[in-house]
């Protein structure tokens, strides 16, 4: 699969801003975003980044994924908050 430069740049940014924690499965992940794009666009990259950083072992161990999107105008600043709960 080809992953474009936007994906790899976003993944690098996410990883650089994630804390160094390792959680035991299963996981509940809560994502809050304010963005212009479709709600599902960043999800794959976020989950891949959590695996690469070592926060989660594999996204198949996610039992619940909650996503809230606050739409904003194109080219306006947004935000992204990711909360991961392990072995609940």
C-alpha positions as CSV (number, residue, x, y, z in Angstrom):
1,X,0.0,0.0,0.0
2,X,1.2,3.5,-0.9
3,X,1.0,6.0,1.9
4,X,1.4,9.6,0.7
5,X,3.5,12.4,2.2
6,X,0.6,13.9,4.1
7,X,0.1,10.5,5.9
8,X,3.8,10.1,6.8
9,X,4.1,13.8,7.9
10,X,1.0,13.5,10.1
11,X,2.2,10.2,11.6
12,X,5.6,11.8,12.4
13,X,3.9,14.8,14.1
14,X,1.6,12.5,16.1
15,X,4.4,10.3,17.3
16,X,6.5,13.3,18.3
17,X,3.7,14.6,20.5
18,X,2.6,11.3,22.1
19,X,3.7,10.4,25.6
20,X,5.9,7.4,26.2
21,X,3.5,4.9,27.8
22,X,2.8,1.2,27.2
23,X,-0.7,0.0,28.0
24,X,-2.0,-3.5,28.3
25,X,-4.9,-4.6,26.1
26,X,-7.8,-4.4,25.7
27,X,-8.1,-0.7,24.8
28,X,-10.7,2.0,24.7
29,X,-9.7,4.9,22.6
30,X,-11.5,8.3,22.6
31,X,-10.7,10.8,19.9
32,X,-11.9,14.4,19.8
33,X,-11.1,16.5,16.8
34,X,-11.9,19.9,15.4
35,X,-11.2,19.7,11.6
36,X,-12.5,20.3,8.1
37,X,-11.9,16.8,6.8
38,X,-14.1,13.7,6.9
39,X,-14.3,12.2,10.3
40,X,-12.6,9.0,9.2
41,X,-9.6,10.5,7.4
42,X,-7.2,10.7,10.4
43,X,-8.2,7.5,12.1
44,X,-5.9,4.9,10.4
45,X,-2.9,7.2,10.9
46,X,-3.8,7.8,14.6
47,X,-4.1,4.0,15.3
48,X,-0.9,3.3,13.3
49,X,0.9,6.0,15.3
50,X,-0.2,4.5,18.6
51,X,1.2,1.2,17.6
52,X,4.5,2.6,16.3
53,X,5.0,4.6,19.5
54,X,4.3,1.4,21.5
55,X,1.4,2.8,23.4
56,X,-0.8,-0.1,22.1
57,X,0.4,-3.4,20.9
58,X,-2.1,-3.9,18.0
59,X,-5.3,-2.1,16.9
60,X,-7.1,-5.4,16.8
61,X,-7.2,-5.2,20.6
62,X,-9.3,-2.0,20.6
63,X,-12.7,-2.9,21.9
64,X,-14.2,0.6,21.7
65,X,-13.4,3.6,19.5
66,X,-15.3,6.8,20.2
67,X,-14.8,9.7,17.8
68,X,-16.2,13.2,18.2
69,X,-15.7,15.8,15.4
70,X,-16.4,19.5,15.6
71,X,-16.5,20.8,12.1
72,X,-14.5,23.9,11.3
73,X,-13.9,26.0,8.1
74,X,-11.2,24.9,5.7
75,X,-7.7,26.2,6.6
76,X,-8.8,27.2,10.1
77,X,-6.7,25.9,13.1
78,X,-8.2,22.8,14.7
79,X,-7.3,20.4,17.5
80,X,-6.9,16.7,18.2
81,X,-7.1,15.0,21.6
82,X,-6.5,11.3,21.9
83,X,-7.2,9.4,25.1
84,X,-6.2,5.7,25.4
85,X,-7.4,3.5,28.3
86,X,-5.8,0.1,28.7
87,X,-7.0,-3.0,30.5
88,X,-10.1,-1.5,32.0
